Every structure is written in structure tokens, then in C-alpha cells.
């Protein structure tokens, strides 16, 4: 009834379907069946997205080039010792990467925060490559009207894109989820932080000492949105919102934005002190 994918290209539609399937592997599970469908943490959110995208393909006389895994509804999947009691938990954080970097964090308290724009240049890293300074959403052209002052309308040949932008900022990316696939995808090891609040306080103190007080510090989970079907009242922000294709990462962010609108550049190395009392290494 509301064909919001009607004008998306075949190439982008195929890509969208593959990304949905990737997310379903991580985010469809029995414990998520009770989460409301409006949340990306709900199994039903992904069942709905998969169904509607496959339906758009079918309307065009095409079939998906991949299928959802057959074990999505399995109840005997192995559980992780680090799994939270409920999908919204922010008590435990995970930092994925090469083992030497995770050892630096846990044993020595060494960690690096990076200018957000650097992620755009990661051409060979699909798990990280993203435009972190600009976020886009699309209004379906079939359901959008642009009216000029004289009352006439401007025809829309595709979809209407809305973009919000930020100046460059520093960011540290972690995850709320234990996922062996993420471990392999990001370097093979993981630093497990068992007290997220204490970690945030320590990194805040270290940043104030090492990059000064002219940077606003904030931290919270990332909100994921469907760029082609964003809810009208859904939170939409450059630093803490991301395209739903990255939802499987369940990212948790620490962000520094300049009070003077200065541009973050390169990276900064912080020493937050040993994390051995609240951290451990897993690979």
C-alpha cells in the first residue's frame, strides 16, 4: 500500500536485501521476539524489512540473489558467556580489533580516538566505511510533492534526499554485542569492558587532560534508521545515528565535538590507565 522502495535502483535494491540478510543473522533470535517491531533490536523489524524488500523485487519480476539463513528461528544456538540478559543492555561493552591493540587497552590503558572523517576513506573495509559527517534519508518520490510559490508543482524523477551535516569530530567506537562474526571481521580479538559507566568516566578524565576542555564529550548507543523509511519522530543525528545496514554491529559511541566548531584531525592517543579491574581479552 505504501511502496516506498518503488524508485530505488535494481542495484541498490539488491544491495539492500543482502544487508538485511546480514543483519538478520545477528538480530533475529527468540529473546528478541518480544521487542517492539519499531526497534531495530526486534526480530519482527527485520522480518518486516526482509518481506517488503523481497516483495519489491517480486513486483519487478526479480528474485533475491541470496536467502536468509534457514536457522533464524532456531532455539538451540550456542550462547555467549558475555551475552546480556536483555537486548537493550549497556552494562558490558566490546572493543573488537587486533589482539595487540586490545592488550594495550586492557593492560596499559592505551586507546586511540579518531577523527570521524577518516572512516570514509576505508575503501576496503565495508564494516567501517561510512560517511560519518553526513547522514541521508530519502522521501519516496511517489509520495512527495514540491510546490512553488505560484502553486505549480516540481516533478520528482527519483526520491528526495535530505542530508544533515556536522563538522569533523573525534569518535571511539565500541559495541554492545558479543558476536564471533564481529570478532573475526574486525581483527580476531576483543576487549571486554564489564563496567561501561566506569570506563566512560575514565576516558572522559583522560581526554580532558590530553586534548583539553574545549571539546564536548558524550556517549550513548547508536540509533539505526532505515534511510528509505525513517519514522517521522525517530532520532536523527550525525554522530549518533547510522544507516541500518550497520545495525548488526550494535555500536556504542564516545564522541568529542568542539565547542568552538574546530575540526578534528587525524587521531589522538589517550592513556586512561590500566583496565585490568574491569576488562579482559577474548579471542
N, C-alpha and C positions, 0 to 999 in steps of 0.2 A: 504493500500500500504506500510505503514511503521508500522509493527506490533511490537511496542516497548514493549508491555506487554506480548509477546509470551512466555517468560520463567519464569515469576513470578509465584509463587506457588498459588494453589487454595485458601489457607487460606489467603495469603497476598492480593490476588485479591478481595476476599470478603470484607476484612477489608478496602481496598482502596475504594471500592464502597460505603460502609457505611460512610466513612469520607467525600467523595464528596457530598453525600446527606446532611450531617450535614452542610457543607459549603454553599450549595445551599439555605438552609433555611435563611441564613444571608446575602448572597451576590448576590442573584438574585432578582432584583427589576427594575421597569420601569426606574428609574433615572440612572440605571447602563447599560441600553441597548446601550447608546451612547459611553461608554468607550471602547477603542480598545481591541480586543479579546486577545491580548498578555498580558494584565494585569489581575491579579487575582481579581481586583475590577470590572471586566466586567461580566455581565450576560453570555455573549457568551463564555467566558473562561470556565465557569462551565458547560454550555450546551455541549460544545465540550468534556470535560473530562468525563462527565457522559455517553455521547453517545459512546465514544471509549472504556471505561471500560465495559459497558454493551455489546458492540459488541464482546469484547474478551471473555466474559462469554458465549455469544451465540455460538461463534466458538467452544467452548469446550463442547457445548451441555448442558449448565447450565443456570440458571436464577438467577437474584439478589435475595438476601434474604430480601431486603427492596425496597421500591419505593420512588421516590421523592415526596414531598408534592404536592397535587393537586392544591394548591392555589399559586404556584410560579409566575404565571402571573397576579395575582390579582392586581388591581389598587386602591382598596379601603382599603388597610391595614392601621391600625392606625399609625399615625406619632408621633414622639417624639418631645417634645419642645427643645431637645438638638441636634436634627439632623442637621448636617452641610448642607450648600447649595449645595455642590457637594461632590462626594465620596473621593476626594483627600485631603480634608481639614485637616489641622493640628492645627487649632486655639484652639480647645477645646479638653481636654484630660480627660479620665475617669480612676479612680482607683477603682477597684472592690475588695470587701472583707467584713469582718465582720464590723458591724457598729462602734464598739468601736475604731477600728483602723482608720477608715475614720474620725471619730470625732477627734482623736488625730492629724491627718494630718491637717484638716481644722482649728480647733480651737487653737491647740498648736504648730503646725508645726513640729510634731514628725513623722519621717518616717524611715524605715529600708531598707538599701541596702544589698543584699545577694550575697555570692559567687555563681557563676553560676553553679558549680558542684552540689550544693545542690538540684537542680531541678531533677537530675537523680534519686534521692532516693525517690521521691514522688510516690511510687508504687500504692497507692490507689487514685491517683488524675490524671486522664487521661488528664485533661485540662492543667496541668502544667508539667507533667512528660516528660522530654526530655533530650537528651544528649547535653548540651549547650557548650561543649568543642570540640566536633567533629561533623562535618556535612558531609553527604554522598550523593553522586549522583551515578547513575548506567548507564552504557553504555550497550545497548542491545547486548547480545552475538551473536545474528544472524547477526548483522551489524558491529561487531568489529573484528579486526584482530590483532594478536600479532605476529610479525615476529622476529625471532632470527637472529644473525649476519650472519649465514650461509645461510640465505634465506628461511629456513623452517619455518612453522607456528606452533604455540602452540594452540591446540584445546581449546575452551572455552565451558565449560559444563553448565554454568549458565549465569549470567550477570557480567560485570566487574565493581567493586566498586571503586570509587575514594573518598578519605577522606582528608579533611583539618582540622587542629587542632590548638588550641590556648592554652596558659597557662590559669589557672583559673583567672577570673576577677570578679569585682563587677557589679551588674546589678540591676536596678529598672525598673519594667515592668508596663506599663500603656496601655491604648487603645485609638484609635481614634474614636471608635464607641460606641454609646449608644445602648445597647441591653439588654432587660429584661432577656433573657436567660443567658447572661453572668453574670448579677447581681445575679441571683439565683445560678448559677454554682459556683461562687467564694465566696459566703458568705451572700448574701442578701442585701448588701448596696453598695453605690457608692459615691465617692468623685468626684465632677465635677469641674475641673480646667478650668476657662474660658479664661485664658491668658497663653498659653503654653510657649511663649518666656520668660515672666517674671518668670514663675515657674522654667525654666531651669537656669536662671541667679541666682536665689536664692539658688537652690540646689547646683550649682557649688561653690558659695561662702562658703556655709556650709561645703561642702566636703573638700575644701582646708583647712579650719580651723581645721577640725576634723580628717582627715586621711592624711593630708599633701599634698605637691606639687609633689610627686613622682609618681602620677597617672594621666595618660592622660584621659581627660573627653570628651565624645562625645555623641550626642543624635540625633536620627532620627527615622523615621518609619522603621519597619522590612520589608524586601523584602522576599516574599514567593516564593518557587520554587518547581516544581514537580520533585522529585528525579529520576523519570524514564523518564522525558522528559524536562530537563533543557535546555533553549535556550543557544546556544554556547556563546553568549556575555552577558548573564544575570549576574548581580551582585551576587557573591558567596562568603560569608564571614561568619566566625564562629559566631561573636557577633551580626550581624545584618541581617542574613539570617536564615530562618526556613523552615522546611518541610511544604508543602502546606496543610497538614491536619489541621494545626492550623490557617489557613487563616481567619476563621470567627472571630478570636479574634482581628484582625487588630491592632496588637501590636505596641506600640511606646516605644522605649527603651532609657534609660540613662545608659551609660556604663563607667566604670573606669578600665583602663588597665595599669599595672605597667610599668613605663619607664625602670625599672631595671629587668623586667621579673620576678618579685616576684609573688608568688602565693597568690591570695586572699583566705582568710579563714573565715569560719563562716559568721558573718554579722556585720554590723556597723550601729549604731543608729545615725541619724542626726537630728539636730534641726534647721529647716530652718525659724523659725518664723511663726507667725500666717498667715494663708491663707484666712482669712475671707473676705479680699477685692477682691480676685479672685477665691474663692472656695465656694462650698456649698455641702450639703449632700442630697442624694436622695436614697429612698429605697421603 
